[in-house]
């Protein structure tokens, strides 16, 4: 069974053996989370989402192999359930991990994120203040691995963890 989506340039394919109540539930979920809503005009500006993270993330402590930051969950980064959006968690984890790696990688080597895994253990609600602590797990000539923990500042409750593999450029000659 094929149906047309709200976008005139694409179609939605739905399996024939999928019960109609399941299809209705999926459509309802997407409608509830605003999948068809228009983005505000300012969201099309260059690096809009990075600017949101940059303005809210405050550096607390920098040591060799360790970085600590404070972050307040603003409504602009909230999700449908009034918690910190998972994409924002990923953006923060990337920023803090690269900053942490920078404390052990010598010279002007370019760093880029190769892999990021995140465990969403609980939720950080709107206006909650989080402490993000990152530490280098290991570092070599071509890559650095950084582990991060996101905790609620007031209770120290662990809400997210991440592990990032960061590559150093240029790579070593083989």
C-alpha positions, 0 to 999 in steps of 0.5 A: 500500500502506498500513500502520499505524504504531505510533501508533494515531492515524496511518497510514503510506502506502508507494508501491506501486512502492517495493521491499520491501527499501527499505521494510525499510531505512527501518523499520530506520533509524528503529528504530535511531535510536529513533524509537519511544522515549519521551522522558524526563519532564523533556523536557516542561518549558518550554524544556528544550532551550534550557536545555541550550544555555544552560548549555553555551554560554560567552561568550568575546569580545564586540566590535562586530559579532563574538561568540565562544563556547565550547561543549562537546558533551555526551552530552545533545546527541549524536546516534545517531552520537555527534556533535553533533545537527544541531538543537543546531547550529541552536539554537547558531547561532541564539543566537550569531547573535542575540547578534552582531546585538545588538552592532550593532542600536541601541535596544530593537528586538526581533530574530527569526530569519527564515532560517538555513542551516547547512553540516555539513562534518564532525562534532563528537564527544561531549566535544569543545570547539568555538569558535563565532565569529560576525560581522555580514556586513551590517546595515541598518535592517530586517535583519542578516545574520550568518555563523558558524563552528564550529571544534574548539578543539584543532585549529581544524578547521572543522566547521559554518558558518551564515548567519542573516538576523535581522529587526528589529522593528518593521519600517519603515513603507512 
